[in-house]
């Protein structure tokens, strides 16, 4: 069973503790939060050290999350993206991690979609070229409040970029919260373009109408509003056979016992995969 713990689910602890929790609670893969990776490396540890930590726990690094604002037209933003792409790709190559996540956000909202697509594709192509040198791919997340908030728009970007090392992550909360992707569309996906699955429950909007992930994704399975059985069936019907990563983004749960949180997530995920 390819079952991964997104380490943002236990964001209150450091990276190595998160790996230990994943191993102890039945996960055989992890998604590594980029900020935690940066903190680890800043203290003098190396990618080789991390590779050993993963190997010692029999864990696979599924993805490094993430490079954000890939839609930005600013030169300094692109420079930062490319620096992160080089740095994270080098780590990914060393630890055997196949993907880095790319996140489009809202810097150029309001411009024509054709222009947004063109700018984002040009940035993404440069990022993918760096990853390709390291044998690393990228998973695009269809962020619910961004212009790329649907499977259709995400696939349009992938086609525009035209690089073989770019695919998508199926994120149940983002697809549900945006309401722009059907189960039938997911079931009809080419499974080779599904890099990963972010499986989680939650609610679409807060009482104030805002999309604050730290609270709207703060639900154990079946405590939120997302029809998880329907999403699980659609993902399976696509023919996808890869990793399912549980992602609980929750300020409340980050203050709880991380081991107990991960144990609950592991058991709950088993019911669906």
C-alpha positions as CSV (number, residue, x, y, z in Angstrom):
1,X,0.0,0.0,0.0
2,X,1.5,3.4,-1.1
3,X,0.4,5.4,1.9
4,X,2.2,8.7,2.7
5,X,2.1,11.3,5.4
6,X,2.2,14.8,4.3
7,X,4.5,16.3,7.0
8,X,2.4,19.4,7.1
9,X,-0.1,17.2,9.0
10,X,2.4,17.3,11.9
11,X,3.7,20.7,11.2
12,X,4.4,21.5,14.9
13,X,7.5,19.2,15.0
14,X,10.8,19.2,13.1
15,X,11.5,17.2,10.0
16,X,13.2,14.2,11.6
17,X,10.5,13.9,14.3
18,X,7.9,13.9,11.5
19,X,9.8,11.1,9.7
20,X,9.8,9.1,13.0
21,X,6.1,9.7,13.5
22,X,5.4,8.5,9.9
23,X,7.3,5.3,10.3
24,X,5.8,4.5,13.7
25,X,2.2,5.1,12.5
26,X,2.2,2.8,9.5
27,X,3.1,5.2,6.6
28,X,5.8,4.1,4.1
29,X,6.1,7.4,2.4
30,X,6.3,11.1,3.3
31,X,5.8,14.5,1.6
32,X,8.5,16.9,2.9
33,X,7.5,20.5,3.7
34,X,10.0,22.7,2.1
35,X,10.3,25.1,5.0
36,X,11.2,22.2,7.3
37,X,13.7,21.0,4.8
38,X,15.3,24.4,4.7
39,X,15.5,24.6,8.5
40,X,17.1,21.1,8.5
41,X,19.7,22.1,5.9
42,X,20.4,25.5,7.5
43,X,21.7,23.7,10.7
44,X,24.4,22.0,8.7
45,X,22.7,18.7,7.8
46,X,23.0,17.5,4.3
47,X,20.8,15.8,1.7
48,X,22.9,12.7,2.3
49,X,22.0,12.8,6.0
50,X,18.4,13.1,5.1
51,X,18.7,10.1,2.6
52,X,20.1,8.0,5.5
53,X,17.3,9.1,7.9
54,X,14.7,8.0,5.3
55,X,16.5,4.7,4.6
56,X,16.8,3.9,8.2
57,X,13.0,4.2,8.6
58,X,12.2,2.5,5.3
59,X,10.5,5.6,4.1
60,X,10.1,6.9,0.5
61,X,10.2,10.7,-0.1
62,X,7.2,11.2,-2.3
63,X,7.4,14.9,-2.9
64,X,8.9,18.2,-1.6
65,X,6.3,20.9,-1.0
66,X,6.6,23.4,-2.6
67,X,7.6,26.2,-5.0
68,X,5.0,28.9,-4.8
69,X,3.8,31.9,-6.9
70,X,4.8,30.3,-10.2
71,X,2.4,32.8,-11.9
72,X,4.5,35.8,-10.9
73,X,5.7,38.1,-13.7
74,X,8.4,39.7,-11.6
75,X,12.0,39.1,-12.5
76,X,13.0,38.7,-8.8
77,X,10.2,36.2,-8.2
78,X,11.4,34.1,-11.1
79,X,14.9,34.2,-9.9
80,X,13.8,32.9,-6.5
81,X,11.7,30.2,-8.2
82,X,14.6,29.0,-10.2
83,X,17.0,29.1,-7.2
84,X,14.5,27.0,-5.3
85,X,14.0,24.6,-8.2
86,X,17.8,24.0,-8.4
87,X,18.2,23.6,-4.6
88,X,15.2,21.3,-4.1
89,X,15.9,19.3,-7.3
90,X,19.4,18.6,-6.1
91,X,18.1,17.4,-2.7
92,X,15.3,15.4,-4.5
93,X,17.9,13.7,-6.7
94,X,20.0,12.7,-3.7
95,X,17.1,11.3,-1.6
96,X,15.3,9.6,-4.5
97,X,12.3,11.9,-4.4
98,X,10.5,12.0,-7.8
99,X,8.5,15.2,-7.5
100,X,8.5,18.8,-6.3
101,X,5.1,20.6,-5.9
102,X,4.4,23.7,-7.9
103,X,1.7,26.2,-6.6
104,X,0.1,28.9,-8.7
105,X,-1.4,31.7,-6.6
106,X,-3.1,35.0,-7.3
107,X,-0.5,37.7,-8.1
108,X,-1.9,38.4,-11.6
109,X,-5.5,37.7,-11.0
110,X,-7.7,40.0,-13.1
111,X,-5.6,39.7,-16.2
112,X,-6.9,37.8,-19.2
113,X,-6.6,34.0,-18.7
114,X,-4.6,33.7,-21.8
115,X,-2.0,36.1,-20.4
116,X,-2.0,34.3,-17.0
117,X,-1.5,31.0,-18.8
118,X,1.3,32.3,-20.9
119,X,3.3,33.9,-18.0
120,X,2.8,30.8,-15.8
121,X,3.7,28.4,-18.5
122,X,6.9,30.3,-19.3
123,X,8.0,30.2,-15.7
124,X,7.0,26.6,-15.2
125,X,8.9,25.5,-18.3
126,X,12.1,27.0,-16.9
127,X,11.5,25.2,-13.6
128,X,10.9,21.9,-15.3
129,X,14.1,22.2,-17.4
130,X,16.1,22.5,-14.1
131,X,14.3,19.5,-12.6
132,X,14.9,17.4,-15.8
133,X,18.7,17.8,-15.3
134,X,18.3,16.1,-12.0
135,X,15.8,13.5,-13.1
136,X,13.0,15.2,-11.0
137,X,9.4,15.9,-12.0
138,X,6.9,18.4,-10.7
139,X,3.3,18.1,-9.5
140,X,1.0,21.0,-10.1
141,X,-1.6,21.8,-7.4
142,X,-4.9,23.2,-8.6
143,X,-5.3,25.8,-5.8
144,X,-8.9,26.5,-5.1
145,X,-8.6,30.3,-5.1
146,X,-6.2,30.6,-8.0
147,X,-7.0,30.8,-11.8
148,X,-5.7,27.2,-12.0
149,X,-8.5,26.0,-9.7
150,X,-9.7,23.1,-11.8
151,X,-8.4,20.0,-13.5
152,X,-9.3,21.5,-16.9
153,X,-7.1,24.7,-16.2
154,X,-4.3,22.6,-14.7
155,X,-4.2,20.4,-17.8
156,X,-4.2,23.4,-20.0
157,X,-1.1,24.6,-18.2
158,X,0.6,21.2,-18.5
159,X,-0.2,21.2,-22.3
160,X,1.1,24.7,-22.7
161,X,4.4,24.0,-20.8
162,X,4.9,20.9,-23.0
163,X,7.4,19.2,-20.7
164,X,7.2,15.4,-19.9
165,X,8.2,15.9,-16.2
166,X,5.1,17.9,-15.3
167,X,1.8,16.4,-14.0
168,X,-0.8,17.0,-11.4
169,X,-1.7,16.2,-7.8
170,X,-5.3,15.3,-7.2
171,X,-6.1,17.2,-4.0
172,X,-9.6,16.5,-2.7
173,X,-9.9,19.7,-0.7
174,X,-8.9,22.0,-3.5
175,X,-11.1,20.3,-6.1
176,X,-14.1,20.3,-3.7
177,X,-13.6,23.9,-2.5
178,X,-13.4,25.3,-6.0
179,X,-16.3,23.2,-7.3
180,X,-14.8,23.3,-10.8
181,X,-13.9,19.6,-11.3
182,X,-16.2,16.7,-11.6
183,X,-15.7,13.1,-10.5
184,X,-16.1,12.1,-14.1
185,X,-13.2,14.3,-15.1
186,X,-11.0,12.7,-12.4
187,X,-12.0,9.2,-13.4
188,X,-11.1,10.0,-17.0
189,X,-7.6,11.3,-16.3
190,X,-4.6,9.7,-17.8
191,X,-3.1,8.0,-14.7
192,X,0.4,8.8,-15.9
193,X,-0.3,12.5,-15.3
194,X,-1.4,11.9,-11.7
195,X,1.8,12.3,-9.7
196,X,0.2,12.0,-6.3
197,X,-3.1,12.2,-4.3
198,X,-3.7,14.6,-1.4
199,X,-6.6,13.0,0.4
200,X,-8.3,14.9,3.1
201,X,-11.6,16.1,4.4
202,X,-12.7,19.7,5.1
203,X,-15.2,22.4,4.3
204,X,-15.3,24.7,1.3
205,X,-15.7,28.2,2.9
206,X,-15.5,29.7,6.4
207,X,-18.4,31.7,7.9
208,X,-16.7,34.8,6.7
209,X,-16.6,33.5,3.1
210,X,-12.8,33.2,3.2
211,X,-10.7,30.2,2.2
212,X,-8.3,29.7,5.1
213,X,-6.8,26.3,4.7
214,X,-5.5,26.2,8.2
215,X,-9.0,25.8,9.4
216,X,-11.1,24.6,6.5
217,X,-8.8,21.5,6.2
218,X,-8.7,20.9,9.9
219,X,-11.0,17.9,10.0
220,X,-10.5,14.2,10.3
221,X,-12.0,12.0,7.7
222,X,-15.8,12.0,7.7
223,X,-15.9,15.0,10.1
224,X,-16.0,17.5,7.1
225,X,-18.2,17.9,4.1
226,X,-16.1,16.3,1.3
227,X,-17.6,13.2,-0.3
228,X,-14.4,11.2,0.1
229,X,-15.9,7.9,-1.1
230,X,-16.8,9.5,-4.4
231,X,-13.4,11.0,-4.8
232,X,-11.7,7.7,-3.9
233,X,-13.7,5.9,-6.4
234,X,-13.0,8.4,-9.1
235,X,-9.3,8.2,-8.4
236,X,-9.3,4.4,-8.5
237,X,-11.4,4.4,-11.7
238,X,-8.7,6.5,-13.5
239,X,-6.4,3.5,-13.1
240,X,-4.0,5.4,-10.8
241,X,-1.8,3.1,-8.7
242,X,0.5,5.5,-7.0
243,X,0.8,7.2,-3.6
244,X,-2.0,8.5,-1.5
245,X,-0.9,11.2,0.8
246,X,-3.0,12.3,3.8
247,X,-2.8,16.1,4.3
248,X,-4.3,17.6,7.4
249,X,-3.7,21.3,7.3
250,X,-4.9,22.3,10.7
251,X,-3.6,25.0,13.2
252,X,-5.6,23.2,15.9
253,X,-4.1,19.7,15.3
254,X,-0.6,21.2,15.2
255,X,-1.0,21.9,18.9
256,X,-2.1,18.3,19.6
257,X,-0.1,15.2,20.2
258,X,1.4,14.6,16.7
259,X,1.8,10.9,17.2
260,X,-1.8,10.5,18.1
261,X,-2.9,12.7,15.1
262,X,-0.8,10.6,12.7
263,X,-2.1,7.3,14.1
264,X,-5.7,8.5,13.5
265,X,-4.9,9.7,10.0
266,X,-3.2,6.4,9.1
267,X,-6.1,4.3,10.3
268,X,-8.7,6.5,8.6
269,X,-6.8,6.5,5.2
270,X,-6.8,2.7,5.2
271,X,-10.6,2.7,4.8
272,X,-10.3,4.4,1.4
273,X,-7.2,2.9,-0.2
